Amino acid sequence: MENTTDPKFGFNNFAETWNGRLAMLGFVIGLGTEFITGHGILSQIGLM
């Protein structure tokens, strides 16, 4: 039985799962914009 009083912030399985999912989503979006524009992320934000 799952304990429903576990915190939903900090270093726990819930937070780490969502952190991983959002990191993967950001990586895919970054690759997609690089493919579409033909410029790397640093070039897109004006650092190169």
Contacts in CASP RR format, 6 or more apart in sequence:
PFRMAT RR
TARGET T0000
AUTHOR 0000-0000-0000
METHOD contacts of the structure
MODEL  1
MENTTDPKFGFNNFAETWNGRLAMLGFVIGLGTEFITGHGILSQIGLM
6 12 0 8 1.000
6 14 0 8 1.000
8 14 0 8 1.000
8 15 0 8 1.000
9 15 0 8 1.000
30 41 0 8 1.000
33 41 0 8 1.000
33 44 0 8 1.000
34 40 0 8 1.000
34 41 0 8 1.000
34 44 0 8 1.000
37 44 0 8 1.000
40 48 0 8 1.000
42 48 0 8 1.000
END
